[in-house]
């Protein structure tokens, strides 16, 4: 059990390291300020928070383009909210992003190239061929299906709240279904993935590297 907890913590740190605050803070500020202050003030404070995090990342030596990527996303969201004079429009980029991710996830499953396998390959650096073995891939396919279902639930809720024009509830839903939900999904799928790989009786990554079939 201790090893499992340790592995889960390491997994979460790899995926979420350095990304938590700058993802959480702007929408939290938006949720708190929305409905209490003018739209310009609400989006302005959220955008300023993103600038602060971007500068902090650059000063700390983070990749320049990576640091600007998050700021660019908030800039687009802010611009849409101001142009449409609608606070809910702040979340259009997130809705579009979730839609694209669902399409990519479905395509990866249909093509027998599950997105969960690619994410794990990129994050962990493990050999790609291991993920696509017949006695390994099903675990990642099933995890990808679970991811797709969770993303679909999030997207459906966001669209409903967007169409209602309920910006404040949409903001809080975005916060809760963001990092907290991601952490929960990663923990659940990590535990399931370990169990499923065991039932498939395929070699572990270390066994694969040693030529065990």
Secondary structure, 3 states (H helix, E strand, C coil): CHHHHHHHHHHHHHHHCCCHHHHHHHHHHHHHHECCECHHHHHHHHHHHHHHHHHHHHHCCCCHHHHHHHHHHHHHHHHHHHHHCCHHHHHHHHHHHHHHHHHHHHHHHHCCCCHHHHHHHHHHCCCHHHHCCCCCHHHHHHHHHHHHHHHHHHHHHHHHHHHHCCHHHHHHHHHHHHHHHHHHHHHHHHHHHHHHHHHHCCCCHHHHHCCCC
